[in-house]
Amino acid sequence: MGFQFAVLFITFTAIEVSGYLISALCAHKLSCFLPQGHVLKNYNRITGAVFMGFAVLMAASR
């Protein structure tokens, strides 16, 4: 059982770290574009729509 837990822990940690690394790299690439007003406005609209979509899916799943 200890071996399975170690494999699960290592797998979970690797996936989480790689996800955070990808997010950080994407944010770094976008950081030069975000100070422009229209880009930031579109980014906010897209991310807001994504989170509203998540909320709708969560409400519909109950």
C-alpha positions in Angstrom: 0.0 0.0 0.0 2.9 2.4 0.7 4.2 1.9 -2.9 0.8 2.7 -4.4 0.6 5.8 -2.3 4.0 6.9 -3.4 3.2 6.4 -7.0 -0.1 8.3 -6.6 1.7 11.1 -4.8 4.5 11.4 -7.4 2.0 11.3 -10.3 -0.2 14.0 -8.7 2.7 16.2 -7.9 4.1 15.9 -11.4 0.8 16.8 -13.0 0.2 19.8 -10.7 3.7 21.2 -11.1 3.6 20.9 -14.8 0.2 22.6 -14.9 1.5 25.5 -12.8 4.6 25.7 -15.0 2.5 25.9 -18.1 0.3 28.6 -16.6 3.3 30.6 -15.5 4.9 30.4 -18.9 1.7 31.4 -20.7 1.2 34.3 -18.3 4.7 35.4 -18.9 4.2 35.4 -22.7 0.9 37.3 -22.3 2.4 39.9 -19.9 3.7 42.1 -22.7 0.3 42.2 -24.4 -2.0 42.8 -21.4 -1.1 46.4 -20.7 -2.8 47.3 -24.0 -6.4 48.3 -23.3 -8.2 46.3 -25.9 -6.3 43.1 -25.2 -7.0 43.3 -21.5 -10.7 44.0 -22.1 -11.0 41.0 -24.4 -9.0 38.8 -22.0 -11.4 39.8 -19.1 -14.4 39.0 -21.3 -13.1 35.6 -22.3 -12.2 34.5 -18.8 -15.4 35.9 -17.4 -17.4 33.9 -20.0 -15.4 30.7 -19.1 -16.2 31.1 -15.4 -19.8 31.8 -16.1 -19.9 28.7 -18.2 -18.4 26.7 -15.4 -21.1 28.1 -13.1 -23.9 27.1 -15.5 -22.5 23.6 -15.8 -22.2 23.2 -12.0 -25.8 24.5 -11.6 -27.1 22.1 -14.3 -25.3 19.1 -12.8 -27.3 19.1 -9.6 
